[in-house]
Each structure stands twice: as structure tokens, then as C-alpha cells.
Amino acid sequence: MSDRLSLDEYNLTIARAISLKGTCARRKVGCILINSRYKTIATGYNGVTAGAPHCIDTPCPGAACKSGEGLDLCEAIHAEQNALLTCSNIFDIYICYSTTAPCIHCIKLLLNTSCRIVVFDEFYPHPTAEALWKKYGGAWCHRPLKQ
């Protein structure tokens, strides 16, 4: 038996490291977009728009809300959204690795790409995202990392 990380463990571990750059006071999320040759084509983490005060320093109105609530008050751009913004060709995306299951808004964006697989470490309280992703044939894979 090998100690070598699986592809999912490898990419989720990297996504976890990327999440450490997050500037959202509620949650730190990291995302990696992978092509069909299993190469990284974009990364992202969650935080406010460029030039705005970081929420970890100056909390936004949504900072005190419970997970999955007050999304309209949160000023952060999601990790998946930031990764998509830096991806040079959204039709090269095959797998989205995220530390947290994507929300419904990020799933809608991913559905408009060539992404076919979503792999995540932690669940997120947005069950409609999973249903919508699976409705159009996407694979939804929960791969909890060992702590």
C-alpha cells in the first residue's frame, strides 16, 4: 500500500492551502480548476473585491450571519468565482476542487463551462446546488480530508 496521495487528496490539500489566503471573516474557501489532463488551470480563494478592506480586518454586514444565511449581506466573491475569473478558457475545465461544496450561484456558473466533476472536502448548507448539478449529469463527490 502506497503513502502517495490520490489525485483528489492532492488537489484538495492544495485547495486547503489556497484557502488560507481567504479574507472572508465567515469562512475561508479555496478552489482549483483542473483540465482533462489533470493539470491546474486556475485557482481562487474567497474575499472582497480588489482594493476593498478585507473582511477579516473590517467585517462586512454579513460577517455575523450563520453559515448559509445572509448571503446577500456578504461582500465576498466566492473561491469558485475568483477561479473562474482567472481561468483563460472555461471550456478547458474538467474538475472543480473546492474545500467547501459550491453554493447554488457557483454551480450555475460552473454549469456554463465544460466542468463535469465537483470534488469537495466539506458540505455546505445549500442542497439545491447538488440537485441542480446532478440534474445536468455532473458528478458530485464528497472527499473528506483527514485532519
N, C-alpha and C positions, 0 to 999 in steps of 0.2 A: 504494500500500500504506500502510495506516494504522499509526501507532505506538500506537494505542489498545489497551489491554489487553482480551483476551477476558473473558467472564464468569468462566470458570474461573481464568484468571490473576489477575483482580481479587480474587476471593474467596479463592484460595489465598494470595495475598500478604497479605491481611488476616489470614487464619488464622495465617500465619507470624508476623506482628506480635503476635497474641494469645498465641502460644506462648511469647513472651519473658517472660510473666508466670508461666509454669510454675515450680513449686517442687520438682519431682522431680529427684533427682541423676542418674538414668539417662538421661532423655530429656525434652525439652520438646516438648509437642504442643499445637496449637491447633485448634479446631473452630468452624465456623459452620453453623448450620441455616438453610435458605432456604425460603421458601414458593413456591407456584406462580407468583407474580408477581415472583419473583426478588428478594425483599426479605429482609433479615436478620431472623430472629425470635428467635434465641438464639445465644449464644457460650459457649465454655468452654475452659479450659486444664487441664492435669493438675497435681495436687498433693494434699497430705494434707488431711484434714478440717479444717474451720474450727476455729481455736483450737489445733491441734496444732503442734508445732515443725516448721518447714519442713525437708524432707529435704536441701535444699541447705546448710542450716546444721547439722543434726543428722541424719546419714544413717540411714535406716531399715534393717532387716535385709536388704532386697532390693536395696539400693543398689549392692552389688558384683557382683551377678549379671549374666551376659551377657544381651543383648537376647533376648527371647522365653523366658527361663528364670527360675525363681524368682518367678513371678507371684504366688504365694500369700504370698510374703515382702514384697512391695512394698506400701506403705501408701497409695500414691497413688490418687486417684479419677481415672479417665481423662477426657480433654478431652471426649469424646463424652458420657460420663455426666454431667459437670457441665453441658454444654449442655442435655441433656435435662431436668435438674433445674430449669433456669431457663426452660424453654420453657412458655409459658402454655397451649398447645394442641398436643399431639403429633400431632394429625390435620391440622395445617396444614403439617407438614414435607414438603417435596418433594425437596430435595437436602441431603446432608450433605457439607460440605467439611472435610477434615481434613489436617493436614500429614503425617500418617502413616496408612497403611491401618488401619482399625479392627480390633481383635482380635475373637476369636470371641464374647466376652462382650458387647462393644459392638454387634456385629452382631445378636445375639439381641435386644437392647433395641431397636435400630432396626427390626427386623422387626415389632415390635409397635406401630409408628407408621405413618403414611402415606408415609414416605420411600421413594422409588423409585430414587434415584441416589446413589451414593457416589463422590466425587471426591477423590483424594489425591495428594500430592506424592511421598512416599517409601514404599517397600514395607516390610512388617513380617513377620517370620517366623512367620506363623500362617495357612498355606494353607487350613485348614478354614473360615476366616471367608469367604474369597472363594467357596468352593464352596457354602456354606450360603446366602449372599446371592443367588448366581446361581440356585440351586435354586428359589427362590421368585420368580424373574423380575426381580430387581433388576439395574440397570446398575452395573458395577464399572469405574471409569475412572481409569487412572493418567495423571496430567498433570504430569510433572516440570517444576518451575520452573527457569528459567535462574538460575544463581548470580550 
